[in-house]
Amino acid sequence: MQDITVNELKKRLDSDDNNFIFIDVREPYEYEEFNLGAKLIPLGTIIQAASTELADDKDAEIIIHCRSGARSGQAKMILMNMGFPNVRNVLGGVLAWRGEFG
């Protein structure tokens, strides 16, 4: 599935179109410093989460972000390889968000 820009994500978050699972794959200390309201699932636990808490949402749209887009890109590939077809990475991550929206 095609990745998503921070502008597209903001439109989705600001609207009633929140029919997706929103995941932050950064570490807890990063999440505590600044977050967008996504569910925290650090990259190191994404495989376990895919088998447990995300297992029932295999066909749902999943939007993943991190600091810059690198870890969330890895998480996207992991989930897609585990059979999750609708995974999107937030391009540029939190750095892009803060650059665009402060």
C-alpha positions as CSV (number, residue, x, y, z in Angstrom):
1,M,0.0,0.0,0.0
2,Q,1.2,3.5,-0.8
3,D,2.8,5.5,2.0
4,I,1.3,8.7,3.5
5,T,2.6,12.2,3.9
6,V,2.2,14.2,7.1
7,N,-0.3,16.5,5.4
8,E,-2.5,13.6,4.4
9,L,-2.2,12.1,7.9
10,K,-3.2,15.4,9.5
11,K,-6.3,15.7,7.3
12,R,-7.2,12.1,8.3
13,L,-6.7,12.8,12.0
14,D,-8.6,16.1,11.9
15,S,-11.6,14.5,10.2
16,D,-13.9,11.8,11.2
17,D,-12.0,9.4,8.9
18,N,-10.2,7.7,11.7
19,N,-11.0,4.2,10.5
20,F,-7.4,3.0,10.7
21,I,-5.0,1.7,13.3
22,F,-2.3,4.3,14.2
23,I,1.0,2.9,15.5
24,D,4.1,4.7,16.8
25,V,7.2,2.4,16.7
26,R,9.6,4.6,18.5
27,E,10.9,3.9,22.0
28,P,8.9,4.9,25.1
29,Y,11.2,7.9,26.0
30,E,10.7,9.3,22.5
31,Y,6.9,8.8,22.8
32,E,6.8,10.6,26.2
33,E,8.7,13.6,24.7
34,F,6.3,14.1,21.8
35,N,3.6,11.9,20.3
36,L,0.7,12.1,17.8
37,G,-1.7,10.0,19.8
38,A,-0.8,6.7,18.1
39,K,-0.6,3.4,20.0
40,L,3.0,2.8,21.1
41,I,4.4,-0.5,19.9
42,P,8.2,-0.2,19.7
43,L,9.8,-1.7,16.6
44,G,11.5,-4.4,18.7
45,T,8.1,-5.7,19.7
46,I,6.2,-5.4,16.4
47,I,6.5,-9.1,15.5
48,Q,5.0,-10.1,18.9
49,A,2.2,-7.4,18.5
50,A,1.4,-8.7,15.0
51,S,0.8,-12.1,16.5
52,T,-1.2,-10.9,19.4
53,E,-2.9,-7.5,19.6
54,L,-2.9,-6.8,15.9
55,A,-3.9,-10.4,14.8
56,D,-7.6,-9.6,14.5
57,D,-6.9,-6.5,12.4
58,K,-4.9,-8.1,9.6
59,D,-7.0,-6.5,6.9
60,A,-7.4,-3.1,8.5
61,E,-5.5,0.0,7.3
62,I,-2.5,0.4,9.5
63,I,-0.6,3.7,9.5
64,I,2.9,3.5,11.2
65,H,5.2,6.3,12.1
66,C,8.5,6.9,13.9
67,R,11.0,9.7,14.2
68,S,12.1,9.9,10.6
69,G,10.3,7.1,8.7
70,A,13.2,4.6,8.8
71,R,11.9,2.4,11.7
72,S,8.3,2.7,10.5
73,G,9.5,1.6,7.1
74,Q,11.0,-1.5,8.6
75,A,7.9,-2.1,10.6
76,K,5.8,-1.8,7.5
77,M,7.9,-4.4,5.7
78,I,7.7,-6.8,8.7
79,L,3.9,-6.5,8.9
80,M,3.5,-6.9,5.1
81,N,5.7,-10.0,5.2
82,M,3.5,-11.4,8.0
83,G,0.4,-11.0,5.8
84,F,-0.8,-7.5,6.6
85,P,-1.7,-6.0,3.2
86,N,-2.8,-2.5,4.1
87,V,0.2,-0.9,5.9
88,R,1.3,2.7,5.3
89,N,4.4,4.5,6.5
90,V,4.3,8.2,7.4
91,L,7.0,9.7,5.2
92,G,9.5,11.7,7.2
93,G,7.9,10.7,10.5
94,V,7.8,13.1,13.5
95,L,10.6,15.2,12.1
96,A,8.4,16.0,9.1
97,W,5.3,16.5,11.3
98,R,7.2,19.0,13.5
99,G,8.7,20.7,10.5
100,E,5.3,21.2,8.9
101,F,3.1,21.8,12.0
102,G,5.4,22.8,14.8
